Structure formats: C-alpha cells, structure tokens
C-alpha cells in the first residue's frame, strides 16, 4: 500500500490517500468473527476485557471480545473515573535531531511525506517535566456521550453519522471532534469530579508515548503488524480501546500509536531553535492549529511515530480524538 511518491495526500481523494484501490477491500474474516462472537457471548465482561488486552490472543478474538463489550458494557470504560497511568518527573530529550530529518523523509516518501512535515519535529531539545498522569485509553464514544447529555450545545463528532450515538462502538475512541470541545470535555470532567483533568502538553504526550528514550514507536524502532491500528495493518476502522496490547507505551497507556489521532494542549509553534513551517495545516500565515499526535486508522504508520507532529485538515480522513492528562 502506498501513494505516489511526492504527491501530497491532501490532494487525493480519501481512498487514494489511504492507498486503497477503488474496488472493495476487506481486512477481516467476518465468518470467523461471527463464530467467535457467538462463542464468547456467555463470558463475563471482566473476562472479555482480559481477552481484548491479551497479547497472546488472535486479533479476531480481541476484536470479538471488544465488540461484545461495546454492547454489554465495558468495565474498563468508567466515564467519571478514567483509568490513569503515572508518569514520573524527568528531564527528557524530545524532538528529532536535525541530521535525521532527511533520512526520516526518505523512509516515508513512498506514502507522500514531504520534508517540511518532518522538519517540524526538529531540532531535538531538552525539557524538564513534572510528574503527571496520562489516561490509559483515549476518550471513548461512551464517555463523550455522557459529556454531551450534560452539555448538549457542545460539538457533535462528525464521525457520528447524522449526529446519532453509535452504541455498537461505545468502547471505540471518539472522533472527529474540535479541539475546543476536547478542552471543554476536560474542563467538564474536572468540575464533575473535583480533579484536575486537562489535555497533555505536547512534551508530556511525547514523553508518555516514548518513555523518553528517543524510540520511534511506543514499542521500539520499527512499525509492526499487531502493534497499532494504522492503515497498513488495521481493519480500516476504529477498534475497541486497548485492542493492540503489544503496542502499549512504556508507562502503560494503550493506543498512543494508531486508532485515532490525539489533540494535545498546545498550538503549533517551532521547537526552540527551529524554523516555522507554513504547510497546508496552517491555512494562512497568520493562523495556527492545535497539534495532534499518534496517527490513526486512516493514515500510514509514519504518522504514528512518537515524534510526529500533525493537526486537523478538516476532512474525515483526519480522525481526530483526544486523551486526558491529570495534574497530581
């Protein structure tokens, strides 16, 4: 799967940008999935949740278990008490060294990546980060539904067809939402619980995803099947949170590579000593955009790299979700 080298994916229709032919493509054995759903239907939610996150289980087993959980109630999804993982304070080196920009660009040129997109990751820099907590999963449709019932004027996700809640995808990450609605969600949950929820800063997100050791992906140096729901490896749709346990980040969070992109708290600006990159995400020289991280089911694994900086280009090919952080 690839797009024509040097062709900006934003100039292609969605299927072409995803490397898909005009003809029908399916990534799942649906007969097997039906058999598995029937076989697992009598299991308790806790056992189904264990299967979803079992790295030794086949992907169809993990998906069948997650599909059932969406309908019967997923015990991992607790809207007013989301699972959080601790990230210790550290001085960390983030970003991409200048002398690696060309090599990374060349490695991904076959999917339309251009140098400016990778140059946004440079130069590398050091940051002192206080201890914080990061959500184990991105915010799900079920969690966002509760937010909307109490905040009916907040923006509807464009992925909810006709604005109707997709109950069968309750434990899938919500997408696409506006960054201001992600901020509003964090503020609402803070008021509701008396805790200090927010979106992670860009530096916090990269540190939580990589463990602070400069790795390309949460699991190591190369993209791999069974590690992330990206367009090369996934079923071409969102998946239940935590369904790719082999891709879990060093501090514990799931889905920090693939599934949906995740807004952070920061608008785009160059790193210290870097140059401003005015690409098609900016719109015009006097505008900016909220940074998103982590890649998605619609995009290639280059976007799932821990250092990759992205944003919303207002089409559903850009599957924008979000994850919470919390100040201890």
VMD Tcl script that draws the C-alpha trace (Angstrom):
set ca {
  {0.00 0.00 0.00}
  {1.38 3.37 -0.97}
  {0.58 6.61 -2.71}
  {2.62 8.15 -5.49}
  {5.90 9.44 -4.09}
  {5.92 13.21 -3.85}
  {2.13 13.53 -4.18}
  {0.55 15.39 -1.26}
  {-2.14 13.08 0.20}
  {-4.33 16.16 0.79}
  {-4.63 16.48 -2.99}
  {-6.06 12.97 -3.34}
  {-9.49 11.57 -2.52}
  {-9.74 9.69 0.77}
  {-9.30 6.16 -0.60}
  {-6.33 7.13 -2.74}
  {-4.73 8.92 0.22}
  {-5.15 5.71 2.23}
  {-3.53 3.66 -0.52}
  {-6.78 1.80 -1.24}
  {-7.96 0.84 -4.72}
  {-11.40 1.93 -5.99}
  {-12.56 -1.69 -5.62}
  {-13.78 -3.25 -2.37}
  {-11.15 -4.17 0.25}
  {-11.83 -6.09 3.47}
  {-9.33 -6.88 6.20}
  {-11.45 -9.16 8.41}
  {-12.65 -12.76 8.26}
  {-16.27 -11.97 9.11}
  {-17.40 -15.60 9.21}
  {-14.73 -16.32 11.82}
  {-15.62 -13.15 13.72}
  {-19.29 -14.25 13.92}
  {-18.28 -17.66 15.23}
  {-16.08 -16.05 17.87}
  {-18.79 -13.60 18.94}
  {-21.21 -16.50 19.46}
  {-18.57 -18.48 21.33}
  {-17.66 -15.62 23.67}
  {-21.19 -14.29 24.19}
  {-21.65 -16.01 27.55}
  {-18.47 -14.71 29.14}
  {-18.46 -12.12 31.91}
  {-17.38 -8.57 30.99}
  {-14.22 -8.87 33.06}
  {-13.10 -11.95 31.13}
  {-13.93 -10.27 27.81}
  {-11.86 -7.26 28.86}
  {-8.95 -9.57 29.64}
  {-9.22 -11.09 26.16}
  {-9.20 -7.67 24.46}
  {-5.83 -6.86 26.02}
  {-4.27 -10.31 25.80}
  {-1.17 -10.00 23.57}
  {-1.21 -13.77 23.01}
  {-4.76 -13.72 21.59}
  {-5.51 -13.57 17.87}
  {-6.74 -10.18 16.62}
  {-10.14 -11.64 15.69}
  {-10.53 -12.91 19.27}
  {-9.57 -9.50 20.65}
  {-11.99 -7.75 18.29}
  {-14.84 -10.18 19.03}
  {-14.40 -9.63 22.76}
  {-14.27 -5.86 22.33}
  {-17.36 -5.89 20.09}
  {-19.35 -7.73 22.74}
  {-18.12 -5.34 25.44}
  {-19.39 -2.38 23.46}
  {-22.90 -3.84 23.73}
  {-22.90 -5.28 27.27}
  {-20.77 -2.60 28.94}
  {-17.01 -2.37 29.06}
  {-15.70 -2.37 32.67}
  {-12.55 -0.58 31.53}
  {-14.58 2.48 30.49}
  {-15.63 4.47 33.56}
  {-16.56 7.99 32.41}
  {-16.22 9.71 35.79}
  {-13.13 7.78 36.88}
  {-10.97 7.09 33.82}
  {-8.02 4.74 34.24}
  {-4.82 6.77 34.53}
  {-1.14 5.80 34.46}
  {1.59 7.61 36.39}
  {4.45 9.27 34.52}
  {7.41 10.33 36.71}
  {9.12 13.71 36.64}
  {12.17 13.79 34.39}
  {14.47 15.87 32.27}
  {13.99 14.40 28.81}
  {15.25 14.96 25.29}
  {12.43 15.27 22.78}
  {12.12 16.01 19.08}
  {14.24 14.88 16.15}
  {17.91 15.79 15.62}
  {18.38 17.99 12.55}
  {20.69 15.47 10.91}
  {17.94 12.81 10.87}
  {15.28 14.83 9.03}
  {16.33 13.73 5.54}
  {16.58 10.06 6.47}
  {13.10 10.01 8.01}
  {11.67 11.87 5.00}
  {13.25 9.40 2.58}
  {11.95 6.44 4.57}
  {8.36 7.66 4.16}
  {8.46 9.40 0.80}
  {6.57 6.47 -0.75}
  {3.42 7.48 1.15}
  {3.60 11.15 0.16}
  {5.60 12.52 3.09}
  {7.49 15.71 2.30}
  {10.48 17.15 4.12}
  {8.67 20.11 5.69}
  {6.35 17.78 7.61}
  {9.31 16.02 9.23}
  {11.25 19.28 9.71}
  {8.58 20.31 12.22}
  {9.97 17.63 14.54}
  {13.41 19.27 14.64}
  {15.60 20.20 16.35}
  {15.78 17.97 19.40}
  {15.57 19.82 22.71}
  {15.54 19.15 26.43}
  {12.55 19.72 28.69}
  {12.02 19.45 32.45}
  {8.67 17.78 33.07}
  {6.90 17.48 36.40}
  {5.18 14.24 37.33}
  {1.74 13.83 35.76}
  {-0.82 11.17 34.96}
  {-1.89 10.14 31.45}
  {-5.11 8.35 30.53}
  {-4.71 4.66 29.78}
  {-7.08 4.98 26.82}
  {-8.25 7.76 24.51}
  {-11.69 9.16 25.35}
  {-14.37 6.81 24.04}
  {-17.74 7.34 22.41}
  {-19.44 6.21 25.63}
  {-17.58 8.81 27.69}
  {-18.26 11.56 25.17}
  {-21.96 10.64 25.16}
  {-22.23 11.42 28.89}
  {-20.49 14.74 28.29}
  {-23.00 15.61 25.56}
  {-26.02 14.68 27.69}
  {-24.85 17.28 30.23}
  {-23.51 19.74 27.64}
  {-25.91 19.46 24.71}
  {-24.52 22.53 22.94}
  {-21.04 21.04 22.62}
  {-19.97 19.95 19.16}
  {-21.15 16.63 17.79}
  {-18.44 14.31 16.45}
  {-18.58 14.26 12.67}
  {-17.95 10.51 12.85}
  {-21.38 10.01 14.44}
  {-23.47 9.74 11.28}
  {-26.30 12.30 11.43}
  {-25.11 13.08 14.96}
  {-26.54 9.79 16.28}
  {-24.64 7.97 19.05}
  {-23.07 4.73 17.72}
  {-23.91 2.40 20.62}
  {-22.16 -0.54 18.95}
  {-18.90 1.47 19.07}
  {-19.24 2.56 22.70}
  {-15.69 1.49 23.63}
  {-14.06 2.86 20.48}
  {-12.31 6.23 20.66}
  {-14.47 9.21 19.77}
  {-13.57 11.12 16.57}
  {-13.66 13.68 14.93}
  {-14.12 16.44 17.44}
  {-12.93 20.01 17.54}
  {-10.03 20.91 19.83}
  {-12.22 23.33 21.76}
  {-14.66 20.51 22.50}
  {-11.79 18.33 23.75}
  {-10.81 21.20 26.08}
  {-14.43 21.57 27.18}
  {-14.63 17.85 27.94}
  {-11.58 18.04 30.22}
  {-12.97 21.12 31.99}
  {-16.38 19.43 32.45}
  {-14.85 16.27 33.88}
  {-12.72 18.34 36.26}
  {-15.81 20.14 37.56}
  {-17.76 16.91 37.76}
  {-15.11 15.03 39.74}
  {-13.16 17.73 41.59}
  {-9.97 16.52 39.94}
  {-7.56 18.36 37.61}
  {-8.07 16.88 34.16}
  {-6.72 18.53 31.04}
  {-5.15 17.66 27.72}
  {-1.47 16.71 27.93}
  {1.09 19.19 26.69}
  {2.89 18.19 23.53}
  {6.06 17.44 25.51}
  {4.15 15.33 28.03}
  {2.46 13.36 25.26}
  {5.76 12.53 23.53}
  {7.41 11.54 26.80}
  {4.47 9.30 27.78}
  {4.43 7.66 24.35}
  {8.16 7.03 24.06}
  {9.31 6.62 27.63}
  {11.77 9.45 27.00}
  {14.43 7.25 25.38}
  {14.05 8.52 21.81}
  {12.38 5.41 20.37}
  {10.44 5.80 17.13}
  {7.32 3.99 18.32}
  {5.97 3.13 21.78}
  {7.29 -0.43 21.36}
  {10.62 0.32 19.70}
  {12.21 1.24 16.40}
  {10.06 -0.12 13.57}
  {6.37 -0.19 12.61}
  {4.94 -3.69 13.02}
  {1.74 -5.59 12.44}
  {-0.21 -6.35 15.65}
  {1.24 -3.24 17.31}
  {-1.06 -0.48 16.07}
  {-4.25 0.21 14.14}
  {-2.84 2.11 11.16}
  {-3.99 1.92 7.56}
  {-1.38 -0.71 6.64}
  {-2.16 -3.07 9.50}
  {-5.65 -2.38 10.86}
  {-9.21 -3.27 9.83}
  {-9.79 0.18 8.20}
  {-11.95 1.42 11.06}
  {-11.57 2.33 14.72}
  {-11.11 -0.55 17.15}
  {-12.01 -1.04 20.82}
  {-9.52 0.75 23.03}
  {-6.63 -1.40 24.19}
  {-7.04 -3.95 21.38}
  {-3.36 -3.67 20.39}
  {-1.66 -4.55 23.70}
  {1.67 -5.32 22.03}
  {1.87 -1.63 21.14}
  {1.38 -0.38 24.68}
  {3.55 2.58 25.71}
  {6.31 2.19 28.34}
  {4.31 3.80 31.16}
  {1.19 1.75 30.42}
  {-1.10 3.72 28.06}
  {-2.68 1.98 25.07}
  {-3.31 3.31 21.57}
  {-0.69 6.06 21.55}
  {0.13 4.85 18.04}
  {-2.80 4.40 15.68}
  {-6.58 4.14 16.15}
  {-7.23 7.91 16.27}
  {-5.04 10.98 16.39}
  {-4.96 12.81 19.72}
  {-5.08 16.52 20.32}
  {-2.63 17.94 22.83}
  {-2.91 21.22 24.73}
  {-0.52 23.17 22.50}
  {-0.95 25.03 19.25}
  {1.78 24.53 16.68}
  {4.95 26.53 17.11}
  {8.56 25.71 16.25}
  {10.71 23.96 18.81}
  {13.49 26.07 20.38}
  {15.93 26.90 17.61}
  {13.66 25.51 14.91}
  {12.01 27.22 11.96}
  {8.32 27.88 11.40}
  {6.82 25.51 8.81}
  {3.91 27.04 6.92}
  {2.25 23.96 5.44}
  {-1.33 23.17 4.42}
  {-2.38 22.73 8.06}
  {-1.79 26.42 8.75}
  {-4.33 27.72 6.25}
  {-2.71 31.17 6.14}
  {0.43 32.77 7.59}
  {-1.45 34.44 10.46}
  {-3.28 31.31 11.67}
  {-2.21 28.34 13.72}
  {-3.65 24.97 14.62}
  {-3.83 22.56 17.52}
  {-1.18 19.87 17.37}
  {-2.29 16.23 17.24}
  {-0.16 13.17 17.85}
  {-0.23 9.42 17.42}
  {-1.57 8.57 13.96}
  {-4.85 6.84 13.16}
  {-6.62 4.02 11.36}
  {-6.82 6.18 8.21}
  {-3.12 7.04 7.98}
  {0.20 5.31 7.45}
  {2.50 4.38 10.31}
  {4.71 7.41 9.70}
  {2.06 9.45 11.50}
  {2.15 7.03 14.45}
  {5.79 7.81 15.22}
  {6.27 9.23 18.72}
  {7.86 12.44 17.42}
  {5.45 13.14 14.55}
  {3.57 16.46 14.79}
  {0.28 16.83 12.97}
  {-3.08 18.60 13.09}
  {-6.60 18.70 11.67}
  {-7.13 19.38 7.98}
  {-10.96 19.39 8.32}
  {-11.84 16.25 6.46}
  {-12.72 12.92 7.97}
  {-9.53 11.35 6.67}
  {-8.07 13.17 9.69}
  {-9.52 11.11 12.54}
  {-9.07 13.44 15.49}
  {-9.68 12.26 19.05}
  {-8.05 13.07 22.38}
  {-6.68 11.65 25.61}
  {-6.72 13.18 29.07}
  {-3.88 14.07 31.39}
  {-4.15 14.91 35.06}
  {-2.10 17.02 37.39}
  {-1.48 15.02 40.61}
}
mol new
graphics top color blue
foreach p $ca { graphics top sphere $p radius 0.5 }
foreach p [lrange $ca 0 end-1] q [lrange $ca 1 end] { graphics top cylinder $p $q radius 0.2 }
display resetview
